[in-house]
Amino acid sequence: MPVQLNRGIILVSLVLLEITACNPFIQANQDDHISSPQHRESVANSTKLIPVETFSSDYFPCSDCHSEIPLNPQRRELVEMHDDIVFDHDSENRWCLACHNESNRDSLVLAGGKLLGFNESYKLCGQCHGPKIRDWKLGIHGKRTGQWNGQKQYLLCVHCHDPHSPKFKKLQPMPPPRRPEDIKIDSIYEREEKDSTSP
């Protein structure tokens, strides 16, 4: 039994090593270990983050309205605009300006004050959700499409999770499939016979 366990550990370790060795995010962070600038460029060019459609495309760019509205940082129920947003994301400790920049509403803001575009929102999520962002970079969490040795597309956190209320909503399950013995199958001959005898 211990020999099989050791083999399993070695196999898992080798798989994880292979995953991390081929990951473009890790490679990009380990420039010293990559021999040629051409290799770094090919890795960077093969990875594409899928752009984010704004959740309220009717309202974007935000500065169209927010440049004229005085800043109100108080937590409150939104009644005139954005009343479709239900905020349930650490709501005891957060409010709009925890993520949206107060002076440039077309940008997000990190805790340290650095501004981000909406297409870099994963960096904002990663401030609090470190293990998830690590897993996302490794391809364990989230969705990516493409080829292992070619173009890749990465979906951002907000493609699957509503940033204002990120928990998945409960789904009503579908009924189970019918058992084969409960399915009556008319053979083609029975159907032809039925058709010929019908008036």
Backbone bond lengths (Angstrom), bond angles and torsions (degrees), N, CA, C in turn:
res aa  C-N    CA-C-N  psi(-1)  N-CA   C-N-CA  omega(-1)  CA-C   N-CA-C  phi
1 M - - - 1.459 - - 1.527 111.93 -
2 P 1.364 120.24 -47.46 1.465 119.65 179.34 1.525 112.80 -60.19
3 V 1.342 118.14 -33.35 1.461 120.55 179.84 1.531 109.76 -65.15
4 Q 1.351 116.78 -42.74 1.462 119.99 178.49 1.519 110.97 -65.04
5 L 1.326 117.10 -38.99 1.461 121.16 178.65 1.521 110.18 -63.02
6 N 1.343 117.02 -44.57 1.466 120.68 178.66 1.524 111.07 -62.46
7 R 1.319 117.38 -40.60 1.467 120.24 177.91 1.525 110.44 -62.81
8 G 1.334 116.05 -40.24 1.463 120.40 178.35 1.514 111.57 -63.04
9 I 1.324 116.95 -43.34 1.462 121.34 179.21 1.521 110.31 -63.61
10 I 1.321 116.64 -42.57 1.467 120.81 179.10 1.529 110.08 -63.51
11 L 1.334 117.01 -43.13 1.461 120.74 -179.94 1.528 111.05 -62.92
12 V 1.328 117.10 -46.37 1.469 120.80 178.66 1.522 110.04 -61.71
13 S 1.329 117.33 -41.94 1.467 120.94 179.44 1.523 111.07 -61.71
14 L 1.321 117.01 -42.13 1.463 120.36 179.31 1.529 111.43 -65.51
15 V 1.327 116.98 -39.94 1.464 120.39 178.33 1.524 110.06 -63.66
16 L 1.333 117.59 -45.93 1.465 120.85 178.59 1.522 111.30 -62.99
17 L 1.313 117.50 -38.97 1.455 121.36 177.60 1.525 110.38 -62.38
18 E 1.329 116.79 -42.07 1.461 121.11 178.95 1.526 110.94 -64.91
19 I 1.341 116.62 -41.66 1.470 120.47 179.09 1.515 109.97 -61.22
20 T 1.318 117.18 -48.77 1.464 120.02 -177.02 1.525 111.54 -69.49
21 A 1.315 117.54 -30.70 1.467 119.92 -179.56 1.527 111.60 -70.85
22 C 1.335 117.45 -28.77 1.461 121.10 -177.05 1.520 113.35 -97.39
23 N 1.311 118.24 -1.86 1.462 120.68 -174.05 1.519 111.46 -80.49
24 P 1.346 118.50 125.45 1.468 120.60 -177.41 1.522 113.47 -65.92
25 F 1.345 118.65 -31.24 1.461 119.82 178.85 1.523 110.33 -66.93
26 I 1.328 116.28 -42.68 1.462 119.34 179.63 1.519 109.64 -69.25
27 Q 1.325 116.85 -41.03 1.456 119.14 179.10 1.516 110.79 -61.83
28 A 1.330 116.11 -40.07 1.464 119.10 -179.40 1.521 111.39 -65.47
29 N 1.348 117.49 -28.65 1.458 120.82 179.80 1.528 112.26 -86.35
30 Q 1.302 118.63 -7.23 1.455 122.11 -179.29 1.525 109.75 -119.77
31 D 1.322 115.98 53.03 1.461 120.70 -176.28 1.524 112.82 -57.00
32 D 1.331 117.92 -30.33 1.463 120.34 -178.99 1.519 111.82 -64.60
33 H 1.337 116.59 -24.97 1.461 119.94 -176.47 1.525 112.60 -92.43
34 I 1.310 117.29 -1.63 1.462 120.27 179.90 1.518 107.30 -104.49
35 S 1.300 115.65 127.41 1.458 119.34 -168.76 1.524 114.93 -73.61
36 S 1.327 119.03 -40.29 1.465 117.84 -171.43 1.524 112.29 -120.83
37 P 1.329 116.59 147.81 1.472 120.15 174.98 1.529 111.70 -62.49
38 Q 1.328 117.10 -30.37 1.463 120.11 179.11 1.527 110.41 -63.50
39 H 1.338 116.39 -39.14 1.464 120.13 179.43 1.527 110.12 -65.07
40 R 1.328 116.77 -44.36 1.471 120.49 179.18 1.524 110.42 -60.62
41 E 1.329 116.51 -41.10 1.462 120.28 -179.50 1.525 111.05 -66.70
42 S 1.330 117.69 -40.17 1.465 119.55 -179.46 1.521 111.10 -66.73
43 V 1.335 118.09 -36.63 1.464 121.05 177.27 1.520 109.84 -65.58
44 A 1.324 117.21 -46.13 1.468 121.21 -179.08 1.523 111.04 -63.31
45 N 1.326 117.19 -38.64 1.459 120.37 -177.88 1.520 112.88 -75.15
46 S 1.332 117.69 -20.45 1.458 119.55 -177.43 1.522 112.59 -87.44
47 T 1.325 118.65 -10.80 1.455 121.92 -178.21 1.519 109.81 -106.74
48 K 1.319 115.75 127.64 1.461 120.16 -178.43 1.523 108.87 -131.44
49 L 1.332 116.06 125.84 1.453 120.32 173.50 1.521 107.80 -83.46
50 I 1.319 116.78 130.24 1.460 120.90 -178.96 1.525 108.74 -70.76
51 P 1.335 118.84 127.03 1.470 120.53 -179.08 1.525 111.84 -61.16
52 V 1.309 114.92 150.10 1.454 121.66 -179.02 1.520 109.23 -93.87
53 E 1.316 115.82 129.22 1.460 119.74 168.94 1.517 105.64 -78.95
54 T 1.308 117.85 134.21 1.457 118.92 179.51 1.520 108.95 -66.59
55 F 1.330 115.65 146.18 1.456 120.35 -176.88 1.521 111.59 -67.89
56 S 1.302 116.16 -29.66 1.459 121.05 179.79 1.521 107.82 -121.36
57 S 1.322 116.75 71.88 1.465 119.69 -174.98 1.525 111.53 -60.36
58 D 1.334 116.70 -24.09 1.466 119.12 176.76 1.521 111.10 -67.20
59 Y 1.338 116.81 -23.03 1.460 121.34 -174.45 1.527 113.38 -99.78
60 F 1.337 118.27 -10.38 1.461 119.63 -173.35 1.522 109.74 -91.82
61 P 1.299 121.85 139.73 1.460 126.04 2.47 1.536 111.64 -74.23
62 C 1.316 114.96 142.83 1.468 122.36 -176.05 1.523 111.86 -59.53
63 S 1.331 115.83 -33.79 1.468 120.53 -176.34 1.531 112.52 -64.19
64 D 1.333 117.79 -18.49 1.465 119.09 177.53 1.525 111.34 -56.95
65 C 1.327 116.64 -37.65 1.472 120.27 178.87 1.527 111.70 -102.07
66 H 1.336 116.02 -43.67 1.466 119.33 -171.78 1.523 113.77 -70.81
67 S 1.310 118.62 -16.47 1.467 118.73 176.94 1.530 110.64 -71.43
68 E 1.335 117.01 -22.01 1.464 121.25 -179.01 1.526 113.17 -101.22
69 I 1.334 117.56 -14.92 1.466 121.57 -177.16 1.523 109.01 -94.80
70 P 1.339 117.97 130.92 1.466 118.79 177.41 1.534 110.79 -65.45
71 L 1.319 116.06 145.65 1.461 122.49 -177.68 1.525 110.20 -68.06
72 N 1.327 116.39 129.70 1.460 122.15 175.27 1.522 107.65 -127.37
73 P 1.336 118.09 96.81 1.458 120.70 -175.62 1.529 114.30 -79.69
74 Q 1.327 118.43 -0.13 1.464 121.54 -176.86 1.528 111.28 -70.81
75 R 1.333 115.10 137.53 1.461 121.21 174.37 1.533 107.71 -68.06
76 R 1.324 116.55 130.46 1.459 119.91 -177.22 1.528 108.87 -163.09
77 E 1.309 115.67 168.10 1.456 120.10 174.13 1.527 107.39 -80.97
78 L 1.311 116.00 129.53 1.466 120.21 179.90 1.524 108.50 -82.91
79 V 1.327 116.19 123.92 1.462 119.09 -175.15 1.523 113.57 -116.86
80 E 1.317 118.05 -31.67 1.466 119.08 -176.88 1.525 112.13 -89.38
81 M 1.308 116.63 -48.34 1.467 121.25 179.47 1.528 108.42 -128.17
82 H 1.305 116.34 157.00 1.468 123.05 -179.83 1.521 111.73 57.36
83 D 1.317 117.75 25.95 1.461 120.04 -179.64 1.527 111.97 -72.19
84 D 1.333 116.91 -8.71 1.460 121.00 175.97 1.528 112.08 -81.93
85 I 1.320 117.74 -9.85 1.462 121.67 -178.39 1.525 109.60 -85.94
86 V 1.318 115.53 124.08 1.461 121.52 173.13 1.518 105.83 -105.90
87 F 1.329 116.47 116.26 1.462 119.76 -175.67 1.521 110.11 -93.96
88 D 1.327 115.78 111.29 1.462 122.50 178.81 1.527 107.79 -141.31
89 H 1.322 115.40 67.41 1.460 121.54 -176.81 1.525 107.37 -144.31
90 D 1.337 116.18 83.85 1.465 122.11 -173.52 1.530 109.11 53.98
91 S 1.329 114.94 47.88 1.469 120.74 -171.04 1.524 113.94 -65.20
92 E 1.335 118.46 -18.81 1.466 119.43 176.94 1.527 111.03 -69.76
93 N 1.322 117.02 -28.16 1.465 121.67 -174.54 1.522 114.39 -112.71
94 R 1.314 117.83 -7.67 1.469 119.82 -173.15 1.513 111.15 -128.86
95 W 1.304 113.40 157.48 1.460 122.01 174.13 1.515 106.22 -150.08
96 C 1.274 119.43 -179.55 1.470 123.75 -173.05 1.530 113.16 -48.14
97 L 1.346 115.74 -44.92 1.463 119.58 -172.32 1.527 113.30 -78.38
98 A 1.322 117.64 1.02 1.461 119.83 172.14 1.532 109.87 -71.13
99 C 1.317 116.98 -25.72 1.467 121.59 -178.60 1.531 113.20 -121.22
100 H 1.327 117.13 -35.40 1.464 121.51 -179.49 1.525 109.20 -90.36
101 N 1.316 116.08 133.82 1.460 120.51 -178.84 1.521 110.53 -70.01
102 E 1.334 116.02 133.64 1.468 118.94 -175.55 1.523 113.44 -73.65
103 S 1.329 118.26 -27.90 1.465 118.94 -178.06 1.532 112.84 -99.74
104 N 1.326 117.87 -20.85 1.464 121.70 177.35 1.523 107.45 -131.16
105 R 1.311 116.93 90.36 1.466 121.31 -173.47 1.525 113.38 -69.54
106 D 1.314 117.86 -9.42 1.460 120.29 176.54 1.520 111.29 -84.77
107 S 1.323 116.77 7.74 1.466 122.37 -178.89 1.515 110.56 -131.49
108 L 1.322 114.16 154.93 1.459 121.65 168.84 1.519 106.83 -94.75
109 V 1.327 117.33 167.04 1.463 119.76 -178.32 1.527 109.66 -137.78
110 L 1.333 115.20 134.15 1.460 120.86 174.60 1.523 109.49 -77.93
111 A 1.324 116.90 165.38 1.466 121.39 -179.30 1.525 111.38 -58.61
112 G 1.321 117.96 -31.91 1.460 121.81 179.63 1.518 114.08 -81.31
113 G 1.339 117.80 -3.13 1.458 121.14 177.16 1.518 115.06 102.25
114 K 1.329 118.43 -7.93 1.467 120.80 179.96 1.530 109.95 -69.65
115 L 1.339 115.71 134.09 1.461 120.90 179.30 1.520 111.03 -83.69
116 L 1.322 115.53 145.26 1.461 122.42 178.81 1.516 109.47 -130.91
117 G 1.331 115.80 147.61 1.456 119.93 169.12 1.523 108.80 -78.47
118 F 1.311 117.50 162.85 1.465 120.94 -179.09 1.528 111.64 -62.61
119 N 1.334 118.13 -25.24 1.463 120.57 178.31 1.524 113.13 -76.77
120 E 1.323 117.15 -4.60 1.464 121.18 174.70 1.527 110.90 -110.52
121 S 1.323 116.17 21.45 1.464 120.68 -175.35 1.523 112.61 -59.78
122 Y 1.342 118.29 -24.68 1.462 120.43 179.04 1.526 111.44 -59.29
123 K 1.331 117.86 -29.75 1.468 120.76 177.75 1.525 110.29 -67.50
124 L 1.309 116.56 -37.24 1.461 121.66 176.86 1.529 109.88 -65.86
125 C 1.315 117.08 -45.38 1.468 121.19 178.56 1.525 110.63 -61.49
126 G 1.325 115.97 -38.17 1.457 121.30 -177.07 1.512 114.44 -66.26
127 Q 1.335 118.13 -18.55 1.466 120.06 177.65 1.522 111.44 -61.19
128 C 1.323 117.22 -38.12 1.466 121.62 -178.04 1.525 112.30 -104.51
129 H 1.303 116.64 -27.69 1.465 121.05 -173.80 1.527 110.01 -110.48
130 G 1.324 116.36 58.55 1.463 121.99 -176.15 1.513 114.92 -54.90
131 P 1.352 118.89 -51.80 1.470 118.59 179.93 1.531 112.92 -61.31
132 K 1.327 117.56 -35.74 1.474 119.75 179.88 1.525 111.26 -69.32
133 I 1.337 117.02 -40.35 1.469 119.13 -179.67 1.529 109.85 -69.07
134 R 1.330 116.54 -35.94 1.469 119.95 175.36 1.523 109.76 -60.99
135 D 1.344 116.29 -47.45 1.463 120.32 179.85 1.528 111.22 -64.87
136 W 1.332 116.89 -35.48 1.465 120.59 178.20 1.527 109.93 -64.39
137 K 1.324 116.53 -43.91 1.469 119.89 179.59 1.523 111.53 -63.59
138 L 1.326 116.80 -31.41 1.463 120.87 179.54 1.525 112.68 -84.44
139 G 1.332 116.89 -8.37 1.457 120.15 -179.53 1.512 113.92 86.79
140 I 1.332 117.42 10.22 1.462 121.04 -179.70 1.523 110.48 -84.68
141 H 1.318 117.53 -33.85 1.470 122.91 -178.96 1.525 108.04 -115.97
142 G 1.295 116.73 142.49 1.462 119.97 177.45 1.517 112.08 93.29
143 K 1.303 115.11 -172.54 1.464 120.46 -177.17 1.513 110.02 -124.23
144 R 1.304 114.64 136.19 1.458 121.14 172.71 1.515 107.77 -139.46
145 T 1.297 114.76 149.97 1.452 120.17 178.24 1.520 107.80 -128.78
146 G 1.301 115.44 166.00 1.457 119.40 178.19 1.512 111.42 122.90
147 Q 1.314 114.58 -160.43 1.456 121.54 -175.67 1.520 109.89 -110.95
148 W 1.316 116.43 149.63 1.464 119.41 -179.11 1.520 110.74 -66.57
149 N 1.337 117.89 -28.76 1.465 120.37 -178.16 1.525 112.37 -118.43
150 G 1.307 117.24 21.88 1.463 120.86 -179.04 1.512 111.00 -144.99
151 Q 1.324 114.85 -145.31 1.464 120.21 -179.15 1.527 111.08 -61.57
152 K 1.332 115.90 138.49 1.457 122.51 176.65 1.519 108.13 -131.41
153 Q 1.315 116.04 144.91 1.461 121.19 174.93 1.524 107.47 -122.92
154 Y 1.324 115.91 131.04 1.455 121.71 -179.17 1.524 108.72 -111.37
155 L 1.316 116.99 126.10 1.454 120.08 171.60 1.520 107.94 -80.20
156 L 1.317 116.40 141.65 1.458 121.28 179.10 1.525 109.84 -83.67
157 C 1.319 115.85 168.06 1.471 121.91 179.99 1.524 110.94 -52.04
158 V 1.342 115.88 -44.30 1.460 120.56 -173.47 1.528 113.73 -73.60
159 H 1.319 118.42 -7.37 1.457 119.62 173.59 1.527 110.46 -71.02
160 C 1.334 116.75 -28.74 1.466 121.04 -179.17 1.526 112.78 -109.81
161 H 1.320 117.34 -32.04 1.463 122.08 -176.34 1.525 109.91 -112.08
162 D 1.327 116.62 128.22 1.462 120.91 172.34 1.525 106.40 -67.69
163 P 1.326 119.85 120.40 1.462 120.15 -175.13 1.524 113.48 -64.77
164 H 1.320 117.20 -21.36 1.463 120.05 179.80 1.524 111.69 -86.85
165 S 1.312 117.26 -21.79 1.464 122.80 -179.93 1.528 107.31 -152.76
166 P 1.347 117.11 78.42 1.466 120.62 -166.35 1.525 117.27 -74.98
167 K 1.331 118.73 -16.39 1.466 118.36 -179.98 1.520 109.20 -66.58
168 F 1.333 115.24 140.25 1.458 119.25 177.05 1.523 109.33 -67.42
169 K 1.307 115.99 140.10 1.460 120.95 177.61 1.525 108.72 -73.45
170 K 1.327 115.91 150.72 1.460 120.11 178.63 1.524 109.29 -66.85
171 L 1.313 114.95 142.30 1.461 121.32 -179.68 1.518 109.82 -110.64
172 Q 1.304 116.29 145.53 1.455 120.98 173.41 1.527 106.83 -82.50
173 P 1.339 117.92 120.70 1.470 118.33 -177.56 1.525 111.71 -68.64
174 M 1.296 115.10 151.35 1.459 121.54 176.28 1.529 108.27 -76.71
175 P 1.325 117.99 156.12 1.468 118.94 176.72 1.530 109.53 -66.62
176 P 1.326 116.59 155.48 1.470 118.64 -179.76 1.524 110.36 -67.66
177 P 1.323 116.97 158.72 1.471 119.10 177.86 1.530 110.44 -66.31
178 R 1.310 115.40 153.88 1.468 119.35 178.65 1.519 109.28 -73.25
179 R 1.314 113.96 146.33 1.467 119.23 178.12 1.530 108.45 -71.44
180 P 1.317 118.04 143.90 1.471 120.24 -178.08 1.526 113.21 -55.59
181 E 1.337 117.23 -37.81 1.471 118.65 -178.15 1.534 112.32 -71.52
182 D 1.342 117.08 -14.34 1.465 120.68 178.05 1.529 112.28 -90.24
183 I 1.315 117.17 -5.30 1.463 121.06 -178.49 1.519 108.39 -97.13
184 K 1.331 116.16 119.63 1.461 119.69 177.83 1.522 107.41 -88.68
185 I 1.301 115.12 122.29 1.458 120.57 179.88 1.520 108.22 -109.72
186 D 1.305 115.34 118.44 1.464 119.91 174.76 1.515 107.83 -83.05
187 S 1.288 115.76 126.95 1.457 117.64 175.64 1.525 108.56 -73.80
188 I 1.292 116.39 162.65 1.466 120.88 -179.42 1.524 110.33 -61.63
189 Y 1.335 116.91 -32.06 1.462 120.07 -179.43 1.519 110.80 -70.56
190 E 1.355 116.65 -39.61 1.462 119.43 178.70 1.521 110.54 -64.88
191 R 1.326 117.78 -38.49 1.463 120.81 179.30 1.527 110.87 -66.81
192 E 1.334 117.02 -41.43 1.466 120.05 178.81 1.525 110.51 -64.25
193 E 1.340 114.98 -39.15 1.457 119.50 179.79 1.525 110.18 -65.74
194 K 1.349 116.02 -42.67 1.465 120.60 178.27 1.519 110.49 -61.10
195 D 1.333 116.86 -44.31 1.464 121.31 -178.39 1.534 111.47 -64.25
196 S 1.321 117.30 -36.68 1.466 119.79 -177.13 1.525 111.77 -76.22
197 T 1.333 117.68 -26.03 1.467 119.59 -179.87 1.516 112.87 -91.24
198 S 1.299 118.12 -14.07 1.470 119.39 -179.06 1.521 109.80 -74.84
199 P 1.379 117.35 144.08 1.476 120.21 -175.83 1.485 114.45 -69.84
